[in-house]
C-alpha cells in the first residue's frame, strides 16, 4: 500500500496521512474502499511505470481481500494476531537461537533437516513421521535408517496445489 501511495506524487506529509487513513480502513475490514479510492487516485497518474506499480499493488490487495485474508475484524474477534510479530519472533527463536550459535556451522541440507525435525516435534507431527519411516523400513526390509530430506518448497507447493 505504501508503494502504491508513493507513486501518486504527493508530498511526505500527505503520503503519511493517506497511509494512516488507509491502514485504519484495512484494520476495519474496508479493503475494497481502499482499493476503490486508490484506483480513483490512480486516474490522475499519467506515468506508465507508476500506473503499472499501482495496478500490481491494487491487484495484490484485491486478491487477498477476495480470499478473506484481509478480514482483520474477524481475526481480532477470533483472537488471531494480525501483525507479523509472532512470525518474526518464531523465526528468531527457532532458527537464529537454535540453529545459529557461536562456533556452530551447518551444511544447508543438515540445517534444513534439523529445522524440519524441530517443526515436526513442535507441531505434534513427529509421531506421524516416525510411524511413516518405520513402515517404509518394514516395506523395504531394511535395518539401515537414514534421514531423508523432503524439500520444504516441494511440500509447500504440494499442499497449496492439492484440493481440500
C-alpha positions as semicolon CSV with decimal commas, in nm:
position;residue;x (nm);y (nm);z (nm)
1;X;0,000;0,000;0,000
2;X;0,286;0,234;0,083
3;X;0,441;0,173;-0,259
4;X;0,111;0,249;-0,431
5;X;0,076;0,577;-0,240
6;X;0,433;0,679;-0,321
7;X;0,359;0,661;-0,697
8;X;0,092;0,931;-0,663
9;X;0,349;1,210;-0,630
10;X;0,224;1,360;-0,305
11;X;0,450;1,532;-0,053
12;X;0,562;1,332;0,252
13;X;0,302;1,472;0,492
14;X;0,017;1,388;0,252
15;X;0,157;1,037;0,190
16;X;0,180;0,970;0,564
17;X;-0,175;1,092;0,619
18;X;-0,311;0,873;0,339
19;X;-0,118;0,574;0,469
20;X;-0,254;0,614;0,822
21;X;-0,608;0,653;0,692
22;X;-0,586;0,350;0,462
23;X;-0,424;0,141;0,735
24;X;-0,716;0,223;0,966
25;X;-0,964;0,131;0,694
26;X;-0,784;-0,201;0,637
27;X;-0,796;-0,278;1,009
28;X;-1,168;-0,201;0,999
29;X;-1,213;-0,453;0,715
30;X;-1,276;-0,189;0,448
31;X;-1,014;-0,310;0,199
32;X;-1,246;-0,266;-0,101
33;X;-1,289;0,104;-0,017
34;X;-0,911;0,143;-0,001
35;X;-0,878;-0,021;-0,343
36;X;-1,155;0,196;-0,489
37;X;-1,002;0,516;-0,354
38;X;-0,652;0,426;-0,473
39;X;-0,790;0,330;-0,815
40;X;-0,962;0,669;-0,840
41;X;-0,641;0,846;-0,740
42;X;-0,451;0,638;-0,995
43;X;-0,653;0,801;-1,274
44;X;-0,458;1,124;-1,208
45;X;-0,126;0,941;-1,254
46;X;-0,007;0,963;-1,612
47;X;0,331;0,789;-1,582
48;X;0,310;0,437;-1,732
49;X;0,557;0,286;-1,483
50;X;0,366;0,436;-1,189
51;X;0,038;0,301;-1,325
52;X;0,189;-0,048;-1,356
53;X;0,312;-0,032;-0,997
54;X;-0,032;0,084;-0,881
55;X;-0,204;-0,196;-1,075
56;X;0,024;-0,455;-0,919
57;X;-0,039;-0,323;-0,568
58;X;-0,415;-0,296;-0,622
59;X;-0,421;-0,646;-0,767
60;X;-0,243;-0,772;-0,454
61;X;-0,496;-0,604;-0,223
62;X;-0,789;-0,730;-0,431
63;X;-0,664;-1,091;-0,446
64;X;-0,601;-1,108;-0,073
65;X;-0,922;-0,922;0,010
66;X;-1,132;-1,156;-0,204
67;X;-0,960;-1,456;-0,043
68;X;-1,062;-1,330;0,304
69;X;-0,705;-1,265;0,411
70;X;-0,779;-0,901;0,496
71;X;-1,070;-0,975;0,731
72;X;-0,894;-0,814;1,025
73;X;-1,208;-0,753;1,237
74;X;-1,293;-1,124;1,218
75;X;-0,936;-1,217;1,305
76;X;-0,945;-0,987;1,604
77;X;-1,275;-1,135;1,727
78;X;-1,126;-1,482;1,687
79;X;-0,824;-1,383;1,892
80;X;-0,585;-1,425;1,599
81;X;-0,283;-1,198;1,565
82;X;-0,291;-0,958;1,271
83;X;0,070;-0,846;1,286
84;X;0,388;-1,019;1,180
85;X;0,542;-1,005;1,527
86;X;0,459;-1,366;1,617
87;X;0,611;-1,497;1,294
88;X;0,922;-1,282;1,327
89;X;0,964;-1,391;1,688
90;X;0,926;-1,757;1,591
91;X;1,186;-1,725;1,319
92;X;1,423;-1,560;1,561
93;X;1,370;-1,826;1,825
94;X;1,355;-2,135;1,605
95;X;1,619;-2,051;1,351
96;X;1,851;-1,792;1,494
97;X;1,871;-1,917;1,853
98;X;1,852;-2,291;1,780
99;X;2,045;-2,329;1,456
100;X;2,286;-2,037;1,481
101;X;2,526;-2,021;1,767
102;X;2,889;-1,948;1,840
103;X;3,120;-2,190;1,659
104;X;2,825;-2,373;1,502
105;X;2,838;-2,446;1,131
106;X;2,582;-2,632;0,923
107;X;2,565;-2,771;0,576
108;X;2,248;-2,633;0,416
109;X;2,078;-2,974;0,388
110;X;2,160;-3,060;0,751
111;X;2,027;-2,728;0,880
112;X;1,706;-2,778;0,683
113;X;1,675;-3,133;0,820
114;X;1,714;-3,008;1,177
115;X;1,460;-2,735;1,114
116;X;1,213;-2,990;0,976
117;X;1,266;-3,220;1,274
118;X;1,213;-2,936;1,516
119;X;0,900;-2,818;1,337
120;X;0,755;-3,170;1,334
121;X;0,817;-3,212;1,705
122;X;0,672;-2,873;1,796
123;X;0,366;-2,917;1,571
124;X;0,294;-3,261;1,717
125;X;0,360;-3,444;1,388
126;X;0,678;-3,624;1,494
127;X;0,496;-3,949;1,586
128;X;0,326;-3,948;1,246
129;X;0,662;-3,901;1,069
130;X;0,830;-4,170;1,279
131;X;0,549;-4,417;1,204
132;X;0,583;-4,341;0,833
133;X;0,959;-4,402;0,846
134;X;0,913;-4,732;1,034
135;X;0,657;-4,853;0,779
136;X;0,895;-4,763;0,499
137;X;1,173;-4,962;0,668
138;X;0,945;-5,265;0,704
139;X;0,837;-5,248;0,339
140;X;1,198;-5,236;0,226
141;X;1,312;-5,496;0,485
142;X;1,590;-5,260;0,576
143;X;1,758;-5,218;0,910
144;X;1,954;-4,915;0,798
145;X;1,791;-4,587;0,877
146;X;1,882;-4,255;0,728
147;X;1,701;-3,927;0,741
148;X;1,561;-3,836;0,402
149;X;1,528;-3,465;0,349
150;X;1,197;-3,366;0,194
151;X;1,234;-3,035;0,020
152;X;1,022;-2,784;0,211
153;X;0,950;-2,598;-0,113
154;X;0,807;-2,914;-0,277
155;X;0,599;-2,995;0,030
156;X;0,455;-2,643;0,042
157;X;0,376;-2,647;-0,332
158;X;0,205;-2,986;-0,295
159;X;-0,007;-2,864;-0,004
160;X;-0,114;-2,548;-0,187
161;X;-0,199;-2,727;-0,512
162;X;-0,380;-3,024;-0,360
163;X;-0,758;-2,966;-0,346
164;X;-0,902;-2,982;0,005
